[in-house]
Amino acid sequence: MFSFFKRKSPAPVSGTEPDSPPLEGIRYDPDLIGTLKEDHQVLLEHYQRIADKAAENRYREVRAELGQFKTLFHSHILVENVKLYVYLNHNVEIDETRSELVREMRREMRHIGKAVNQFIATYDVWPWSDELALSFPKALEQIGAALSERIETEEASLYPLYQAPEATP
């Protein structure tokens, strides 16, 4: 399961110590990018399990795996939305090019999220008709291609923008 479910010691909250500035936005988390990259690997591994079960015509198990994939995917994008995008929106405003990249990546992720939800809703039925069984491999391949491309883009272009405030150019 995702590493962000692991218990961590609570970090002191800025703004709660005497003479500290008030709490503003989301604080930098030095473990966030590592956690998100681990999540990507878990999602890809889970995707492969779905593909393997589908190749063996084990559709009842595919359906169960899809439910787990959905939960993992939603948890990941929730953390990205709350911790990554909010932080970047607050800390990347000084550079319009980077700020636009963040906005565009966030919009694109909403579209990918909708496509994943629609895909899962389509195949989260039982029993599967012959039509669903025939359409599943192509639909799964399309979702996999979109997710793989997105993961590469996030890790190459978006995640490097996430820096501690004193390191932000």
C-alpha positions in Angstrom: 0.0 0.0 0.0 1.1 3.6 -0.4 3.8 4.8 2.0 1.8 7.8 2.9 -0.4 5.5 4.9 2.5 4.8 7.2 2.4 6.5 10.6 4.8 9.3 11.0 5.6 11.4 13.9 3.7 14.6 13.7 5.8 17.5 12.6 5.6 20.7 14.5 3.1 23.1 12.9 4.5 26.4 11.8 2.6 29.3 13.5 2.1 27.4 16.7 5.4 28.4 18.4 5.7 31.7 20.1 6.9 34.5 17.9 6.5 32.4 14.7 4.7 33.6 11.6 1.1 32.5 11.1 0.4 29.3 9.3 0.1 29.8 5.5 -0.7 27.2 2.9 0.9 23.8 2.8 4.4 23.3 4.3 7.2 21.8 2.4 7.5 18.0 2.9 11.0 16.7 2.1 9.6 13.2 1.7 6.7 14.1 -0.6 8.3 13.5 -4.0 9.9 10.2 -2.9 6.4 9.1 -1.6 4.7 10.1 -4.9 7.3 8.3 -6.9 6.8 5.2 -4.8 3.1 5.5 -5.4 3.7 5.6 -9.1 5.5 2.3 -8.9 2.7 0.7 -6.8 0.2 1.9 -9.4 2.2 0.5 -12.3 2.7 -2.8 -10.5 -1.1 -3.0 -9.8 -1.8 -2.1 -13.4 0.4 -5.0 -14.5 -1.5 -7.4 -12.2 -4.8 -6.3 -13.8 -3.3 -6.9 -17.3 -2.0 -10.3 -16.3 -5.3 -11.4 -14.9 -7.1 -10.1 -18.0 -4.8 -12.0 -20.2 -5.8 -15.2 -18.4 -9.5 -14.3 -18.7 -9.8 -14.0 -14.9 -12.3 -11.2 -15.1 -13.8 -11.6 -11.7 -10.4 -11.0 -10.2 -9.8 -8.2 -12.7 -12.9 -6.5 -11.3 -11.6 -6.8 -7.7 -8.2 -5.5 -8.8 -9.9 -2.5 -10.5 -11.5 -1.6 -7.2 -8.2 -1.6 -5.4 -6.5 0.3 -8.2 -9.3 2.9 -8.0 -8.6 3.4 -4.3 -4.9 3.7 -4.7 -5.2 6.1 -7.7 -7.7 8.3 -5.8 -5.4 8.4 -2.7 -2.5 9.4 -4.9 -4.2 12.2 -6.7 -5.7 13.5 -3.4 -2.2 13.8 -2.0 -0.9 15.4 -5.2 -3.8 17.9 -5.1 -3.5 18.8 -1.5 0.2 18.7 -0.9 1.9 19.2 -4.2 -0.4 21.5 -6.3 -1.4 23.8 -3.4 2.3 24.1 -2.4 3.4 24.8 -6.0 0.7 27.3 -6.6 1.7 29.2 -3.6 5.5 29.0 -4.2 5.8 29.1 -8.0 3.8 32.2 -8.6 6.9 34.3 -9.2 7.7 32.5 -12.5 4.8 32.7 -15.0 6.1 29.9 -17.1 6.4 27.5 -14.2 3.1 28.7 -12.8 1.4 27.9 -16.1 3.0 24.5 -16.3 1.6 23.7 -12.8 -1.9 24.9 -13.8 -1.8 22.9 -17.1 -0.6 19.7 -15.3 -3.4 20.1 -12.8 -6.1 20.5 -15.5 -4.7 17.6 -17.4 -4.7 15.4 -14.3 -8.4 16.2 -13.8 -9.1 14.9 -17.3 -7.0 11.7 -16.7 -8.8 11.2 -13.4 -12.2 11.4 -15.2 -11.0 8.9 -17.8 -9.8 6.5 -15.2 -13.0 6.8 -13.3 -15.1 6.2 -16.4 -12.9 3.2 -17.3 -13.4 1.7 -13.9 -17.1 2.4 -13.8 -17.5 0.7 -17.2 -15.8 -2.5 -16.0 -16.9 -2.5 -12.4 -19.9 -4.7 -13.2 -20.5 -8.4 -12.9 -20.9 -10.6 -14.8 -19.0 -9.2 -17.7 -20.6 -9.5 -21.1 -18.7 -10.8 -24.1 -18.6 -7.2 -25.4 -16.9 -6.0 -22.2 -14.4 -8.8 -22.2 -13.5 -8.0 -25.8 -13.2 -4.2 -25.3 -11.2 -4.5 -22.0 -7.7 -5.1 -23.4 -7.7 -2.1 -25.7 -9.3 0.2 -23.0 -6.7 -1.1 -20.4 -3.9 -0.4 -22.9 -5.1 3.1 -23.5 -5.4 3.9 -19.7 -1.9 2.3 -19.2 -0.4 4.5 -21.9 -2.0 7.7 -20.5 -0.8 6.9 -17.0 2.7 5.9 -18.1 3.1 9.1 -20.1 1.7 11.2 -17.2 4.1 9.6 -14.7 7.0 10.3 -16.9 5.9 13.9 -17.3 5.3 14.5 -13.6 8.6 13.0 -12.6 10.6 14.9 -15.3 8.8 18.3 -15.3 6.6 18.8 -12.3 8.3 17.2 -9.4 11.6 19.1 -9.9 9.6 22.3 -9.2 8.8 21.1 -5.7 11.6 22.6 -3.6 12.0 24.0 -0.1 11.2 27.7 0.0 14.8 28.7 0.5 15.9 26.7 -2.6 13.2 28.1 -4.9 14.8 30.2 -7.7 
